[in-house]
Amino acid sequence: MKRIYTYTLCLTALLLSACFDNENKGLPSDVYISFDPVVTANTRSDGHAHLQEGPFFVWAYTMPLGQHWSAEGSEEHLLMDKEIISLQNNEWLPSSTYYWPLETALTVFAVSPTNLKSSFNTTQGICIEDIDATQGIIPLFTYPTEANDMEHSNGCVALPFVRTFCKVSLSIRSHAHQDSSLVLKALYMDSIAYKGDFQSLPQPTWTCSEERMRLYFFQGESEILLNAQTLDAHMLMGQFIHQSFTAVVDIYDKDANLIEADKTLSTKALNIPWQAGRYYDYTLNINSGKLSFATEAVKQR
């Protein structure tokens, strides 16, 4: 009889505990939500990730532990709707305080800077309209960022920002015959898109307008040497590149007499996509009759 009584007490305690946990699931804890934003490096010159400097917008959803944004039938609920996050007393916080829901994970989307025409929907993710790559503003976004460790993080959500643009850099070196020399006057690529709209889901995608420009990596006069010389680099919106690089050179003999002026040489067509957040680094070989790729390096975000 005593054994049955003890068993009944244990079962009752378990049922009460389960009811308590279920009733509290999703209720606010006493841990407030903050953010730790960094910009991931996607260029050789960046070297390492660095801190986000200005305010940004956040959309945050609560989800049951163990579910993921891409999972079918996920039960997401909107918690923050385009909340502006700013640096307050050395913490990145929303203007209103939000508390981490108990036994619940967060999925966060963010965009920066705040002066962009940005929005969010669950199908296309972060959407940014009317971007002009010539204006010197580099839009940043985050992939769906899952956070489910409230206790160990003290409520702070790490946000790795990624550039919506890719970086393209160019170097050139001479393979000319020793009896001649080459002076570079221009190096460019035609038909580059510079205006468009961006969406982050299901994968980062640019929809470019029909407007195109000639993009210069060099203009001036510079003798091309055996050692590779670094030319200009550019941050560009993602697009499919079917064009070639074109160089304009003057050719001189060993006595510095001009043999041919403004000779135009082009590489083969690239025929590749330049994608958001990646770094494309090209080195070109040039002689009096040919412009070709010495190296082509593509680096991840």
Backbone as numpy.savetxt, mean C-alpha at the origin, in Angstrom:
# Nx Ny Nz CAx CAy CAz Cx Cy Cz
-26.21 -40.83 47.91 -27.05 -39.62 47.91 -26.19 -38.37 47.91
-25.12 -38.41 48.73 -24.21 -37.27 48.82 -23.53 -37.02 47.47
-23.17 -38.15 46.78 -22.50 -38.04 45.48 -23.43 -37.39 44.46
-24.72 -37.76 44.46 -25.70 -37.17 43.53 -25.87 -35.69 43.81
-25.88 -35.32 45.09 -26.05 -33.91 45.47 -24.87 -33.06 44.98
-23.67 -33.62 45.15 -22.46 -32.90 44.70 -22.47 -32.73 43.18
-22.86 -33.77 42.46 -22.93 -33.71 41.00 -23.92 -32.65 40.54
-25.07 -32.59 41.24 -26.10 -31.60 40.89 -25.58 -30.19 41.09
-24.84 -29.93 42.17 -24.28 -28.61 42.42 -23.29 -28.21 41.33
-22.43 -29.13 40.92 -21.43 -28.84 39.87 -22.11 -28.52 38.55
-23.14 -29.32 38.20 -23.85 -29.09 36.95 -24.53 -27.74 36.94
-25.14 -27.38 38.08 -25.81 -26.08 38.19 -24.81 -24.94 38.03
-23.63 -25.09 38.64 -22.59 -24.06 38.54 -22.13 -23.88 37.09
-21.97 -24.99 36.37 -21.54 -24.91 34.98 -22.60 -24.21 34.13
-23.86 -24.54 34.36 -24.93 -23.92 33.58 -25.02 -22.43 33.85
-24.86 -22.04 35.12 -24.89 -20.62 35.46 -23.73 -19.88 34.84
-22.55 -20.52 34.83 -21.37 -19.90 34.22 -21.57 -19.70 32.73
-22.14 -20.70 32.07 -22.38 -20.59 30.63 -23.37 -19.48 30.33
-24.43 -19.40 31.13 -25.41 -18.34 30.93 -24.78 -16.96 31.14
-23.93 -16.87 32.13 -23.26 -15.59 32.42 -22.37 -15.17 31.25
-21.60 -16.15 30.74 -20.70 -15.83 29.62 -21.51 -15.42 28.41
-22.60 -16.13 28.12 -23.41 -15.83 26.94 -24.08 -14.46 27.06
-24.54 -14.14 28.28 -25.18 -12.85 28.47 -24.21 -11.69 28.33
-22.94 -11.92 28.68 -21.95 -10.85 28.63 -21.23 -10.76 27.30
-21.39 -11.76 26.47 -20.72 -11.75 25.17 -21.16 -10.53 24.37
-20.20 -9.73 23.91 -20.49 -8.55 23.12 -20.72 -7.30 23.93
-20.87 -7.44 25.27 -21.03 -6.25 26.11 -19.69 -5.55 26.27
-19.69 -4.23 26.47 -18.42 -3.51 26.59 -17.61 -3.95 27.80
-16.31 -4.06 27.59 -15.39 -4.30 28.70 -14.98 -2.95 29.27
-14.01 -2.96 30.18 -13.46 -1.69 30.68 -12.16 -1.31 29.97
-11.90 -2.00 28.82 -10.69 -1.73 28.03 -11.08 -0.88 26.82
-10.55 0.32 26.75 -10.88 1.19 25.61 -10.01 0.85 24.40
-10.53 1.16 23.23 -9.85 0.82 21.98 -8.96 1.97 21.55
-7.71 1.65 21.26 -6.76 2.62 20.70 -6.08 1.97 19.49
-5.22 2.73 18.80 -4.61 2.23 17.57 -3.11 2.51 17.55
-2.40 1.66 16.82 -0.95 1.82 16.65 -0.66 1.77 15.15
-0.72 2.93 14.46 -0.57 2.93 12.99 0.89 3.06 12.56
1.28 2.24 11.58 2.58 2.37 10.94 2.38 2.27 9.44
3.30 2.86 8.69 3.28 2.77 7.22 4.34 1.77 6.81
3.94 0.68 6.18 4.90 -0.35 5.78 5.77 0.16 4.64
7.03 -0.23 4.68 7.98 0.21 3.65 7.79 -0.61 2.38
7.71 0.06 1.24 7.67 -0.67 -0.03 8.69 -0.10 -1.00
9.66 0.65 -0.47 10.69 1.21 -1.32 12.04 1.03 -0.67
13.06 0.95 -1.49 14.41 0.79 -0.99 14.81 1.99 -0.14
14.38 3.19 -0.50 14.76 4.38 0.24 14.08 4.46 1.60
12.89 3.82 1.73 12.20 3.84 3.01 12.95 3.04 4.06
13.48 1.90 3.65 14.22 1.06 4.57 13.33 0.29 5.52
12.62 0.96 6.39 11.80 0.30 7.40 10.43 0.99 7.47
9.52 0.30 8.12 8.22 0.92 8.37 8.41 2.14 9.27
7.53 3.13 9.09 7.62 4.32 9.93 6.23 4.71 10.42
6.21 5.52 11.46 4.96 5.88 12.10 4.09 6.73 11.19
2.79 6.48 11.27 1.82 7.34 10.62 1.88 8.73 11.28
1.79 9.77 10.47 1.98 11.13 11.00 0.69 11.91 11.20
-0.32 11.67 10.39 -1.53 12.48 10.46 -2.76 11.66 10.81
-3.88 12.33 11.08 -5.13 11.63 11.41 -5.58 10.71 10.27
-6.44 9.76 10.61 -6.95 8.83 9.60 -8.36 8.41 9.99
-9.07 7.85 9.01 -10.43 7.37 9.24 -10.41 5.87 9.49
-11.35 5.41 10.34 -11.45 3.99 10.66 -12.90 3.54 10.55
-13.08 2.35 9.99 -14.33 1.60 10.06 -14.00 0.33 10.84
-14.72 0.06 11.91 -14.43 -1.11 12.73 -15.69 -1.95 12.90
-15.52 -3.26 12.77 -16.62 -4.21 12.92 -16.29 -5.19 14.03
-17.31 -5.58 14.80 -17.16 -6.66 15.77 -17.58 -7.97 15.10
-16.86 -9.03 15.48 -17.16 -10.35 14.95 -16.94 -11.38 16.05
-17.65 -12.51 15.99 -17.39 -13.58 16.97 -15.95 -14.07 16.85
-15.37 -14.44 17.98 -14.01 -14.99 17.97 -13.95 -16.20 17.05
-12.88 -16.27 16.26 -12.70 -17.40 15.37 -13.23 -17.19 13.97
-14.05 -16.15 13.76 -14.53 -15.86 12.41 -13.63 -14.84 11.75
-13.61 -14.87 10.42 -12.76 -13.98 9.64 -13.60 -13.22 8.63
-13.10 -12.08 8.22 -13.86 -11.22 7.32 -14.23 -11.92 6.03
-13.34 -12.73 5.51 -13.57 -13.38 4.22 -14.44 -14.63 4.34
-14.69 -15.07 5.58 -15.48 -16.29 5.76 -16.93 -16.06 5.39
-17.52 -17.04 4.73 -18.94 -16.93 4.37 -19.80 -17.00 5.63
-20.80 -16.17 5.66 -21.71 -16.18 6.79 -21.15 -15.53 8.03
-20.13 -14.71 7.91 -19.57 -14.03 9.07 -20.59 -13.04 9.64
-20.56 -12.88 10.95 -21.56 -12.08 11.64 -20.95 -10.75 12.08
-20.64 -9.89 11.12 -20.02 -8.62 11.48 -21.09 -7.58 11.86
-20.72 -6.74 12.83 -21.59 -5.65 13.26 -20.77 -4.37 13.33
-21.29 -3.31 12.75 -20.55 -2.05 12.68 -20.41 -1.44 14.06
-19.16 -1.12 14.42 -18.87 -0.47 15.70 -18.44 0.98 15.48
-17.53 1.21 14.53 -17.07 2.56 14.22 -17.33 2.84 12.74
-17.95 3.95 12.45 -18.32 4.31 11.08 -17.59 5.59 10.68
-16.48 5.42 10.00 -15.65 6.54 9.54 -15.29 7.47 10.70
-14.82 6.86 11.77 -14.37 7.63 12.93 -12.99 8.21 12.63
-12.81 9.48 12.92 -11.50 10.09 12.73 -10.64 9.76 13.94
-9.43 9.28 13.65 -8.48 8.89 14.70 -7.33 9.89 14.69
-7.04 10.44 15.86 -5.97 11.44 15.95 -5.09 11.14 17.16
-3.93 11.77 17.18 -2.98 11.56 18.27 -3.37 12.43 19.46
-3.69 11.78 20.58 -4.12 12.48 21.80 -3.30 11.95 22.98
-2.47 12.84 23.55 -1.63 12.43 24.69 -0.84 11.15 24.40
-0.22 11.14 23.21 0.64 10.04 22.78 -0.11 8.74 22.50
-1.43 8.82 22.33 -2.21 7.66 21.92 -3.07 8.04 20.73
-3.24 7.08 19.81 -4.11 7.29 18.66 -5.52 6.85 19.05
-6.43 7.82 19.17 -7.76 7.56 19.72 -8.85 8.21 18.87
-10.06 7.63 18.89 -11.22 8.31 18.28 -11.67 9.46 19.17
-12.49 10.34 18.60 -12.96 11.48 19.38 -13.87 11.04 20.53
-14.63 9.96 20.34 -15.43 9.36 21.41 -14.76 8.06 21.86
-14.93 7.71 23.12 -14.31 6.50 23.64 -15.14 5.27 23.30
-14.47 4.26 22.75 -15.10 2.97 22.46 -14.43 1.91 23.32
-15.24 1.01 23.88 -14.72 -0.06 24.72 -14.80 -1.39 23.98
-13.78 -2.19 24.18 -13.69 -3.48 23.49 -14.80 -4.41 23.98
-15.63 -4.94 23.06 -16.69 -5.85 23.48 -16.11 -7.17 24.01
-16.71 -7.71 25.05 -16.23 -8.95 25.65 -16.38 -10.13 24.68
-15.37 -11.00 24.69 -15.36 -12.23 23.89 -15.67 -11.97 22.42
-15.14 -10.89 21.92 -15.43 -10.48 20.54 -14.15 -9.98 19.88
-14.00 -10.31 18.61 -12.86 -9.82 17.83 -13.26 -8.57 17.06
-12.26 -7.82 16.65 -12.48 -6.64 15.82 -11.86 -6.86 14.45
-12.51 -6.34 13.42 -11.91 -6.24 12.09 -11.96 -4.76 11.71
-10.79 -4.21 11.37 -10.66 -2.77 11.19 -10.17 -2.46 9.78
-10.73 -1.41 9.21 -10.29 -0.86 7.93 -9.94 0.61 8.16
-8.89 1.09 7.51 -8.49 2.49 7.73 -7.99 3.09 6.43
-8.09 4.43 6.35 -7.62 5.16 5.18 -7.01 6.49 5.64
-6.01 6.94 4.92 -5.33 8.20 5.23 -4.80 8.79 3.92
-4.73 10.14 3.82 -5.14 11.15 4.79 -6.66 11.36 4.78
-7.11 12.28 5.65 -8.55 12.47 5.82 -9.16 13.43 4.81
-8.34 14.07 3.98 -8.89 15.00 2.99 -9.19 14.32 1.66
-9.12 13.00 1.62 -9.48 12.26 0.42 -10.99 12.05 0.35
-11.48 11.80 -0.87 -12.89 11.47 -1.04 -13.04 9.96 -0.84
-13.14 9.57 0.45 -13.09 8.15 0.80 -14.41 7.67 1.38
-14.65 6.37 1.23 -15.84 5.72 1.78 -15.52 4.25 1.98
-16.49 3.51 2.51 -16.29 2.08 2.75 -17.59 1.33 2.51
-17.48 0.16 1.89 -18.60 -0.78 1.85 -18.03 -2.19 1.94
-18.85 -3.13 2.36 -18.35 -4.47 2.67 -17.95 -5.27 1.43
-18.35 -4.81 0.26 -17.99 -5.51 -0.98 -16.67 -5.00 -1.56
-16.52 -3.68 -1.64 -15.33 -3.08 -2.26 -14.30 -2.60 -1.25
-14.63 -2.65 0.03 -13.69 -2.21 1.05 -13.50 -0.71 1.04
-12.26 -0.28 1.24 -11.92 1.14 1.19 -12.04 1.62 -0.24
-12.81 2.69 -0.46 -12.96 3.28 -1.79 -12.47 4.72 -1.75
-11.62 5.08 -2.70 -11.11 6.45 -2.80 -11.34 6.93 -4.22
-11.99 8.07 -4.36 -12.36 8.58 -5.68 -11.52 9.80 -6.06
-11.41 9.99 -7.38 -10.83 11.20 -7.97 -9.41 11.48 -7.48
-8.56 10.47 -7.53 -7.16 10.65 -7.16 -6.38 11.16 -8.36
-5.50 12.12 -8.11 -4.59 12.66 -9.13 -3.17 12.45 -8.62
-2.44 11.54 -9.26 -1.11 11.18 -8.78 -0.09 12.29 -8.92
-0.42 13.34 -9.66 0.54 14.44 -9.84 0.45 15.47 -8.71
-0.48 15.30 -7.77 -0.70 16.30 -6.72 0.16 16.09 -5.48
0.96 15.05 -5.44 1.87 14.84 -4.32 1.24 14.22 -3.09
0.00 13.77 -3.18 -0.67 13.10 -2.06 -0.66 11.59 -2.32
-0.16 10.82 -1.35 -0.09 9.37 -1.49 -1.14 8.74 -0.59
-2.24 8.24 -1.14 -3.27 7.61 -0.30 -2.75 6.32 0.33
-3.13 6.12 1.59 -2.77 4.92 2.34 -4.04 4.17 2.74
-3.95 2.85 2.86 -5.09 2.06 3.30 -4.58 0.87 4.10
-5.50 0.18 4.76 -5.15 -1.08 5.42 -5.97 -2.20 4.83
-5.37 -3.37 4.79 -6.14 -4.58 4.51 -7.04 -4.86 5.72
-8.03 -5.77 5.59 -8.83 -6.11 6.78 -7.90 -6.54 7.92
-7.90 -5.78 8.99 -6.97 -6.01 10.10 -7.74 -6.62 11.26
-7.41 -7.88 11.58 -8.11 -8.59 12.64 -7.38 -8.40 13.97
-8.14 -8.15 15.01 -7.58 -7.99 16.35 -8.46 -8.75 17.32
-7.88 -9.74 18.00 -8.69 -10.56 18.91 -8.00 -10.81 20.24
-6.96 -10.02 20.52 -6.20 -10.23 21.75 -6.31 -9.00 22.64
-7.48 -8.78 23.18 -7.73 -7.58 23.98 -6.82 -7.49 25.18
-6.59 -8.60 25.86 -5.84 -8.57 27.12 -4.37 -8.25 26.90
-3.71 -8.97 25.98 -2.28 -8.78 25.79 -1.95 -7.47 25.08
-2.88 -6.95 24.28 -2.64 -5.71 23.55 -3.10 -4.49 24.33
-3.76 -4.72 25.48 -4.34 -3.61 26.25 -5.30 -2.76 25.41
-5.97 -3.43 24.49 -6.96 -2.74 23.67 -6.41 -1.97 22.49
-5.10 -2.09 22.22 -4.47 -1.34 21.12 -4.42 -2.20 19.86
-4.97 -1.68 18.77 -5.02 -2.40 17.50 -3.89 -1.92 16.60
-2.99 -2.82 16.22 -1.91 -2.47 15.30 -2.48 -2.33 13.89
-2.17 -1.21 13.24 -2.69 -0.92 11.90 -1.53 -0.72 10.93
-1.20 -1.72 10.12 -0.16 -1.55 9.11 -0.73 -0.93 7.83
-0.44 0.35 7.61 -0.90 1.04 6.40 -0.03 0.65 5.20
-0.67 0.57 4.04 0.00 0.25 2.78 -0.28 1.37 1.79
0.68 1.71 0.98 0.47 2.73 -0.05 -0.40 2.18 -1.16
-1.35 2.98 -1.61 -2.15 2.57 -2.77 -1.34 2.66 -4.05
-0.28 3.48 -4.04 0.58 3.62 -5.21 1.69 2.57 -5.18
2.28 2.35 -6.33 3.52 1.59 -6.41 4.66 2.58 -6.66
5.88 2.16 -6.40 7.04 2.99 -6.71 7.82 2.37 -7.86
8.23 3.21 -8.80 9.01 2.76 -9.96 10.30 3.57 -9.99
11.43 2.89 -9.95 12.73 3.57 -10.02 13.54 3.01 -11.19
14.47 3.83 -11.66 15.19 3.51 -12.89 16.66 3.89 -12.76
17.55 3.00 -13.25 18.98 3.29 -13.37 19.40 2.95 -14.78
20.51 3.55 -15.22 21.01 3.29 -16.57 22.52 3.22 -16.56
23.08 2.35 -17.40 24.53 2.25 -17.54 24.90 2.02 -19.00
26.09 2.43 -19.35 26.52 2.39 -20.75 27.23 1.09 -21.09
26.88 0.55 -22.25 27.61 -0.57 -22.85 28.14 -0.16 -24.21
28.41 1.13 -24.35 28.89 1.65 -25.63 30.33 1.21 -25.88
30.69 1.18 -27.16 32.07 0.85 -27.54 33.02 1.90 -27.00
34.24 1.50 -26.67 35.20 2.42 -26.06 35.57 3.59 -26.99
35.30 3.47 -28.28 35.60 4.57 -29.21 34.45 5.56 -29.33
33.41 5.39 -28.52 32.28 6.32 -28.58 31.76 6.56 -27.16
30.96 7.60 -27.05 30.33 7.90 -25.77 28.89 8.36 -26.02
28.08 8.23 -24.99 26.67 8.57 -25.09 26.31 9.62 -24.05
25.51 10.60 -24.48 25.00 11.61 -23.56 23.48 11.47 -23.53
22.98 11.18 -22.35 21.53 11.03 -22.18 20.87 12.39 -22.10
19.81 12.58 -22.90 19.08 13.85 -22.90 17.66 13.69 -22.33
17.12 12.49 -22.43 15.79 12.24 -21.87 15.58 10.74 -21.74
14.80 10.38 -20.74 14.35 8.99 -20.61 12.92 9.04 -20.06
12.00 8.39 -20.75 10.59 8.55 -20.39 9.79 7.30 -20.76
8.55 7.30 -20.29 7.57 6.30 -20.71 6.29 7.05 -21.06
5.71 6.73 -22.19 4.49 7.39 -22.64 3.24 6.69 -22.09
2.13 7.41 -22.17 0.80 6.88 -21.90 0.64 6.31 -20.49
1.08 7.09 -19.49 0.93 6.69 -18.09 -0.34 7.31 -17.51
-1.19 6.48 -16.91 -2.40 6.97 -16.26 -2.02 7.65 -14.94
-2.69 8.75 -14.64 -2.39 9.48 -13.40 -3.65 9.92 -12.65
-4.82 9.60 -13.18 -6.07 9.90 -12.48 -6.91 8.63 -12.41
-7.62 8.45 -11.27 -8.45 7.27 -11.16 -9.05 7.09 -9.79
-9.74 5.94 -9.63 -10.40 5.56 -8.38 -9.80 4.26 -7.88
-9.84 4.09 -6.55 -9.22 2.93 -5.91 -10.24 2.19 -5.05
-10.12 0.85 -5.01 -10.87 0.05 -4.05 -9.94 -1.03 -3.50
-10.14 -1.40 -2.22 -9.20 -2.33 -1.58 -9.64 -3.78 -1.62
-10.94 -4.05 -1.86 -11.44 -5.42 -1.87 -12.11 -5.74 -3.20
-12.09 -7.00 -3.64 -11.48 -8.15 -2.97 -9.96 -8.15 -3.00
-9.38 -7.30 -3.85 -7.94 -7.05 -3.85 -7.73 -5.61 -4.31
-6.59 -5.00 -3.93 -6.37 -3.60 -4.31 -6.43 -3.42 -5.83
-7.31 -2.51 -6.26 -7.56 -2.33 -7.70 -7.72 -0.85 -8.01
-7.08 -0.40 -9.09 -7.25 0.96 -9.60 -8.11 0.91 -10.85
-9.06 1.83 -10.95 -9.80 2.07 -12.18 -9.34 3.42 -12.71
-8.53 3.39 -13.75 -7.89 4.61 -14.25 -8.76 5.32 -15.28
-8.65 6.64 -15.31 -9.35 7.42 -16.32 -8.62 7.30 -17.64
-9.17 7.92 -18.68 -8.56 7.85 -20.00 -7.41 8.85 -20.16
-7.24 9.77 -19.22 -6.19 10.78 -19.33 -4.82 10.12 -19.14
-3.88 10.49 -20.01 -2.54 9.91 -19.98 -1.49 11.02 -20.08
-0.26 10.68 -19.64 0.82 11.65 -19.71 2.13 10.94 -20.05
3.10 11.74 -20.51 4.46 11.24 -20.67 5.18 11.42 -19.33
5.74 10.34 -18.82 6.39 10.36 -17.51 7.91 10.34 -17.71
8.57 11.42 -17.29 10.02 11.53 -17.46 10.76 10.99 -16.24
11.76 10.16 -16.49 12.68 9.73 -15.45 13.99 10.53 -15.52
14.19 11.23 -16.63 15.35 12.13 -16.76 15.10 13.11 -17.89
15.51 14.36 -17.66 15.58 15.39 -18.69 16.81 16.25 -18.40
17.59 16.52 -19.44 18.81 17.31 -19.26 19.90 16.79 -20.17
21.14 16.81 -19.67 22.27 16.23 -20.41 23.22 15.60 -19.40
23.49 14.32 -19.59 24.39 13.61 -18.68 25.06 12.47 -19.44
26.38 12.42 -19.37 27.10 11.32 -20.01 26.77 10.02 -19.28
26.49 8.99 -20.05 26.15 7.69 -19.47 27.43 6.91 -19.27
27.67 6.45 -18.06 28.91 5.79 -17.69 28.71 4.29 -17.55
29.83 3.60 -17.35 29.77 2.14 -17.20 29.03 1.75 -15.93
29.29 2.49 -14.86 28.58 2.22 -13.61 27.16 2.78 -13.70
26.22 2.05 -13.14 24.82 2.44 -13.23 24.58 3.77 -12.52
23.83 4.65 -13.18 23.45 5.95 -12.62 21.96 5.91 -12.28
21.64 6.36 -11.07 20.25 6.38 -10.63 19.52 7.58 -11.20
18.37 7.33 -11.82 17.54 8.40 -12.37 16.39 8.66 -11.40
15.39 9.43 -11.84 14.26 9.75 -10.97 13.41 8.51 -10.68
12.73 8.56 -9.55 11.74 7.53 -9.19 10.38 8.20 -9.05
9.32 7.42 -9.26 7.97 7.98 -9.21 7.03 7.06 -8.45
6.07 7.68 -7.74 4.97 6.95 -7.12 3.78 7.03 -8.07
3.25 5.88 -8.46 2.22 5.82 -9.50 1.06 4.94 -9.07
-0.12 5.24 -9.58 -1.26 4.36 -9.32 -1.09 3.07 -10.11
-1.65 1.99 -9.57 -1.52 0.70 -10.24 -2.19 0.72 -11.61
-1.54 0.06 -12.57 -2.07 0.00 -13.94 -1.30 -1.05 -14.72
-1.90 -1.51 -15.80 -1.21 -2.47 -16.66 -0.30 -1.70 -17.62
0.96 -2.10 -17.66 1.96 -1.41 -18.47 2.31 -2.27 -19.69
1.87 -1.81 -20.84 2.21 -2.50 -22.09 3.23 -1.69 -22.89
3.67 -0.56 -22.33 4.58 0.33 -23.03 6.05 -0.08 -22.81
6.93 0.70 -23.41 8.37 0.53 -23.23 8.97 1.81 -22.67
10.19 1.71 -22.15 10.98 2.89 -21.80 11.68 3.40 -23.07
11.77 4.73 -23.19 12.42 5.34 -24.36 13.50 6.31 -23.90
14.67 6.20 -24.52 15.79 7.09 -24.23 16.12 7.92 -25.46
16.50 9.18 -25.24 16.98 10.07 -26.30 18.44 10.40 -25.98
19.35 10.10 -26.92 20.79 10.27 -26.65 21.48 10.97 -27.81
22.58 11.63 -27.49 23.54 12.09 -28.49 24.73 11.14 -28.46
25.25 10.81 -29.65 26.36 9.87 -29.75 27.60 10.63 -30.24
28.72 10.44 -29.53 29.98 11.12 -29.85 31.07 10.08 -30.12
32.05 10.48 -30.96 33.20 9.61 -31.17 34.24 9.85 -30.07
35.38 9.16 -30.17 36.39 9.25 -29.11 37.02 10.63 -29.01
36.88 11.44 -30.07 37.41 12.81 -30.05 36.34 13.84 -29.70
35.20 13.35 -29.18 34.09 14.20 -28.75 33.40 14.92 -29.90
33.51 14.35 -31.11 32.77 14.88 -32.24 31.39 14.22 -32.29
30.36 15.04 -32.51 29.00 14.53 -32.54 28.80 13.67 -33.78
28.39 12.43 -33.55 28.10 11.51 -34.64 26.62 11.54 -35.01
25.77 11.50 -33.98 24.32 11.51 -34.21 23.63 12.17 -33.03
22.73 13.09 -33.34 22.00 13.82 -32.29 20.59 13.27 -32.14
20.13 13.28 -30.92 18.74 12.94 -30.59 18.31 11.58 -31.14
19.19 10.62 -30.98 18.81 9.27 -31.40 17.87 8.68 -30.36
16.80 8.05 -30.84 15.79 7.47 -29.95 15.93 5.96 -29.91
16.01 5.42 -28.69 16.11 3.99 -28.47 15.04 3.57 -27.47
14.45 2.40 -27.67 13.39 1.93 -26.77 13.65 0.49 -26.34
13.19 0.17 -25.13 13.25 -1.21 -24.66 12.12 -2.01 -25.28
12.11 -3.28 -24.99 10.93 -4.09 -25.33 9.76 -3.63 -24.45
8.55 -3.92 -24.88 7.38 -3.59 -24.07 7.37 -4.44 -22.80
6.92 -3.84 -21.69 6.94 -4.56 -20.42 5.84 -5.61 -20.33
4.60 -5.20 -20.63 3.45 -6.11 -20.58 3.28 -6.77 -19.21
3.27 -5.94 -18.15 3.05 -6.43 -16.79 2.15 -5.45 -16.04
1.48 -5.90 -14.99 0.74 -4.97 -14.13 1.67 -4.37 -13.09
1.60 -3.06 -12.89 2.22 -2.41 -11.75 1.15 -2.34 -10.67
1.40 -2.96 -9.51 0.38 -3.17 -8.52 0.60 -2.31 -7.27
-0.51 -2.03 -6.58 -0.48 -1.18 -5.39 0.48 -1.74 -4.34
1.26 -0.85 -3.74 2.12 -1.22 -2.63 3.40 -1.93 -2.99
3.71 -2.06 -4.28 4.93 -2.77 -4.68 5.97 -1.80 -5.22
7.19 -2.30 -5.29 8.34 -1.49 -5.72 8.97 -2.16 -6.95
9.04 -1.41 -8.04 9.59 -1.91 -9.31 10.89 -1.16 -9.60
11.98 -1.90 -9.67 13.31 -1.31 -9.81 13.96 -1.86 -11.07
14.24 -0.97 -12.04 14.79 -1.40 -13.32 16.17 -0.79 -13.54
17.08 -1.59 -14.08 18.37 -1.10 -14.56 18.44 -1.35 -16.06
18.80 -0.31 -16.83 18.86 -0.41 -18.29 20.30 -0.37 -18.77
20.59 -1.19 -19.78 21.85 -1.11 -20.52 21.61 -0.35 -21.81
22.57 0.50 -22.19 22.41 1.25 -23.43 23.72 1.27 -24.20
23.62 1.11 -25.52 24.75 1.37 -26.43 24.22 2.17 -27.60
25.03 2.36 -28.60 24.62 3.25 -29.70 23.45 2.72 -30.51
23.12 1.44 -30.33 22.05 0.89 -31.15 20.95 0.18 -30.40
21.06 0.09 -29.05 20.09 -0.72 -28.33 19.91 -0.24 -26.90
18.67 -0.29 -26.42 18.33 -0.03 -25.03 17.65 -1.29 -24.50
18.20 -1.89 -23.46 17.68 -3.17 -22.99 17.68 -3.23 -21.47
16.99 -4.21 -20.92 16.92 -4.40 -19.47 18.13 -5.20 -19.01
18.84 -4.64 -18.03 19.91 -5.40 -17.38 19.33 -6.19 -16.21
18.50 -5.53 -15.40 17.83 -6.20 -14.28 16.41 -5.65 -14.16
15.53 -6.51 -13.67 14.16 -6.13 -13.36 13.82 -6.72 -12.01
13.60 -5.89 -11.02 13.32 -6.38 -9.66 11.95 -5.89 -9.23
11.17 -6.81 -8.74 9.85 -6.49 -8.18 9.84 -6.92 -6.73
9.55 -5.99 -5.83 9.53 -6.30 -4.40 8.13 -6.15 -3.85
7.84 -6.99 -2.86 6.53 -6.97 -2.24 6.41 -5.75 -1.34
5.20 -5.56 -0.81 4.93 -4.48 0.12 5.90 -4.59 1.27
